């Protein structure tokens, strides 16, 4: 991406002003396996602010801005669930844990259940719809 892209576009990484502001007002805390960089503010929110005394935390994505790219341990840190940096106390990955896959919503790889695309299986004839005239009351357990 050229210099104009870094000035005007935000959806594929940080703009120039975001990167500059992060370097000026924030402290780099760490990064994850995907190259996302995590920051915390040098100063807490001021007195009188709704989050007074709390620490501001943010992420600069390496590539597309997709929140599903934030690993669970860093998500917890971003939202203040714990104060320690996740890299310092990560447990080893479990055998059942899957690697990250991008969010496929809106793409050809998105999950589509049977019948969602307008194609559905033919009716088998084992269903009898209810009729208000009472021609199928014999099938009702209340009759």
C-alpha positions in Angstrom: 0.0 0.0 0.0 1.4 3.4 -0.9 1.7 6.5 1.1 -1.8 7.7 0.1 -3.2 4.4 1.3 -1.6 4.8 4.7 -3.0 8.3 5.0 -6.6 7.7 3.9 -7.5 4.0 4.5 -8.1 2.4 7.8 -9.5 -1.0 6.9 -6.2 -2.6 6.0 -4.0 -1.7 8.9 -3.4 1.5 10.8 -3.4 4.9 9.1 -0.4 7.1 9.5 -2.1 9.2 12.1 -3.1 6.2 14.2 0.4 4.8 14.1 1.8 8.2 15.0 -0.7 8.7 17.9 0.0 5.1 19.2 3.7 5.8 19.3 3.1 9.2 21.0 0.5 8.4 23.6 0.9 4.6 24.0 3.4 2.0 25.1 3.8 -1.2 23.0 2.9 -4.1 25.2 3.4 -7.0 22.9 2.3 -8.8 19.7 0.6 -12.0 18.8 1.5 -14.8 16.3 -0.4 -13.0 13.5 1.7 -9.8 13.9 -1.0 -7.7 15.6 0.5 -5.2 18.0 -1.0 -4.3 21.4 -0.7 -1.0 23.2 -1.7 0.6 26.5 -2.0 4.3 27.2 0.8 6.1 29.1 -1.8 7.8 31.2 -5.1 6.5 32.7 -8.4 8.2 31.9 -8.6 11.6 33.7 -10.8 12.2 36.8 -14.4 12.9 35.8 -14.3 10.6 32.8 -16.7 7.6 32.9 -13.7 5.2 32.9 -11.6 7.3 35.4 -8.6 5.4 36.7 -8.9 2.7 34.1 -6.3 2.0 31.5 -7.0 2.4 27.8 -5.8 -0.6 25.7 -5.9 -1.1 21.9 -4.7 -3.2 19.0 -3.2 -2.3 15.6 -3.9 -5.1 13.2 -1.3 -6.5 10.8 -3.5 -6.5 7.7 -7.2 -6.5 7.6 -9.1 -5.0 10.6 -11.0 -8.1 11.6 -11.8 -8.5 15.3 -11.9 -12.3 14.9 -8.1 -12.1 14.4 -7.5 -11.3 18.1 -6.6 -14.5 20.0 -8.7 -15.3 23.1 -5.9 -14.4 25.6 -5.3 -11.0 24.0 -9.1 -10.4 23.8 -9.2 -10.9 27.6 -6.3 -8.5 28.1 -7.9 -5.8 25.8 -11.1 -5.9 27.8 -9.4 -5.7 31.2 -10.2 -9.3 32.3 -6.6 -9.4 33.7 -3.7 -7.1 33.9 -0.7 -9.3 33.1 0.5 -9.5 29.5 -0.8 -12.8 28.0 2.5 -13.8 26.4 4.1 -14.1 29.9 1.7 -16.8 31.1 0.2 -18.6 28.1 -0.6 -22.3 28.6 0.6 -24.7 25.9 -1.9 -25.2 23.2 -4.4 -28.0 23.7 -4.6 -30.9 21.2 -8.2 -29.9 20.3 -7.5 -26.2 19.6 -7.7 -25.3 16.0 -5.6 -22.7 14.2 -7.1 -19.4 13.3 -9.3 -19.3 10.2 -10.6 -16.0 8.8 -14.2 -15.0 9.2 -15.9 -16.4 6.1 -19.1 -14.4 6.4 -20.1 -12.9 3.0 -17.6 -15.1 1.0 -18.1 -18.2 -1.0 -16.6 -20.2 1.9 -19.4 -19.1 4.3 -21.4 -21.8 6.0 -24.8 -22.3 4.3 -27.2 -24.9 5.8 -29.2 -27.1 3.5 -32.0 -25.2 1.9 -30.4 -21.7 2.5 -29.6 -21.2 -1.2 -33.2 -21.9 -2.4 -32.5 -25.5 -3.2 -34.3 -27.9 -0.9 -35.2 -31.5 -0.8 -38.5 -32.6 -2.3 -41.4 -33.1 0.2 -42.0 -36.7 1.2 -45.7 -36.4 1.7 -45.6 -37.3 5.4 -46.7 -33.9 6.5 -50.3 -32.8 6.8 -50.8 -29.0 7.4 -53.3 -27.8 9.9 -56.6 -26.4 8.6 -58.9 -24.0 10.5 -62.0 -25.7 9.0 -61.3 -28.8 11.2 -60.9 -31.4 8.4 -57.9 -32.8 10.2 -59.1 -32.7 13.9 -58.6 -36.4 14.2 -54.8 -35.9 14.1 -54.9 -33.4 17.0 -54.1 -34.7 20.4 -56.6 -32.1 21.9 -59.6 -33.4 20.0 
